Amino acid sequence: MLTHSSKPTRKLSEEELAYEILATQGRPMYYKDLIREVLERQNRPLEPNTISSTLTQINLDARFVYVSNGEWGLKVWVPKKSSRRTPKIALLSKKSDSDN
């Protein structure tokens, strides 16, 4: 007897699919290739309005980052900026030789 999963199958959004595709690729992708893959997986046509809509969703999602030359990647791939600050030198507290 076959049993079905109790979890209903959920359709992934455009940005969820794009995230999954990039995570699987492991490297940035040219936006047209990424969008083509997303739309093909959703069985949607490659039309200007669907392409621009998908690109807008990716652009608005903070998990994605524009790399360069039309390529998009995942924000988790970008090294985080160091929050460590360089200590400031307190020049005012030092006495110069002329102060003696």
C-alpha positions in Angstrom: 0.0 0.0 0.0 1.3 3.4 -1.0 1.3 6.1 1.6 1.4 9.8 0.8 3.3 12.4 2.8 1.2 14.3 5.3 2.8 17.5 4.2 1.1 19.2 1.2 3.3 20.0 -1.7 4.0 23.7 -1.7 4.7 25.6 -4.9 8.0 27.5 -4.5 8.0 31.2 -5.2 10.2 32.7 -7.9 12.7 33.9 -5.4 12.7 30.6 -3.5 13.5 28.8 -6.7 16.2 31.3 -7.6 17.8 30.8 -4.2 17.6 27.0 -4.6 19.2 27.2 -8.1 22.0 29.4 -6.9 22.7 27.3 -3.8 22.9 24.2 -6.0 25.2 25.9 -8.6 27.4 27.2 -5.8 28.4 30.3 -7.8 26.9 33.5 -9.2 24.8 33.2 -12.4 24.0 35.6 -15.2 20.6 37.0 -14.5 19.1 35.8 -17.8 20.2 32.2 -17.2 18.9 32.3 -13.6 15.5 33.7 -14.6 15.2 31.3 -17.6 15.8 28.4 -15.1 13.3 29.7 -12.6 10.6 30.2 -15.3 11.3 26.8 -16.9 10.9 25.1 -13.5 7.6 26.9 -13.0 6.4 26.1 -16.6 6.0 29.8 -17.3 6.7 31.5 -20.6 9.8 33.5 -21.2 8.0 36.8 -21.9 9.1 40.3 -21.0 6.6 40.7 -18.2 7.4 37.4 -16.5 11.2 38.1 -16.9 10.9 41.6 -15.4 8.6 40.4 -12.6 11.1 37.6 -11.6 14.1 40.0 -11.7 12.2 42.4 -9.6 11.4 39.7 -7.0 15.1 38.7 -6.9 16.2 42.3 -6.6 13.9 43.0 -3.7 14.9 39.9 -1.7 17.8 40.6 0.7 19.2 37.1 0.3 20.5 38.0 -3.2 23.3 40.3 -4.1 24.3 41.7 -7.5 27.9 40.6 -8.1 28.8 42.3 -11.4 28.4 42.1 -15.1 24.8 41.0 -14.8 25.5 38.2 -12.3 23.6 37.6 -9.2 24.7 35.5 -6.2 23.7 34.8 -2.6 24.4 37.3 0.1 25.8 34.5 2.3 28.7 34.1 -0.2 29.8 37.7 0.4 32.3 38.0 3.3 30.8 40.0 6.2 32.4 43.3 6.9 34.4 43.2 10.1 32.8 45.0 13.0 36.1 45.2 14.7 37.3 48.8 15.0 40.8 50.0 15.1 41.6 51.7 18.3 41.9 55.4 18.1 45.2 56.9 19.3 44.6 59.5 22.0 47.0 62.1 20.8 45.7 64.7 23.2 46.7 62.7 26.2 50.3 62.5 25.2 52.7 65.2 26.2 55.2 66.4 23.8 58.8 67.1 24.7 58.1 70.8 24.4 55.5 70.6 27.3 58.3 69.7 29.8 
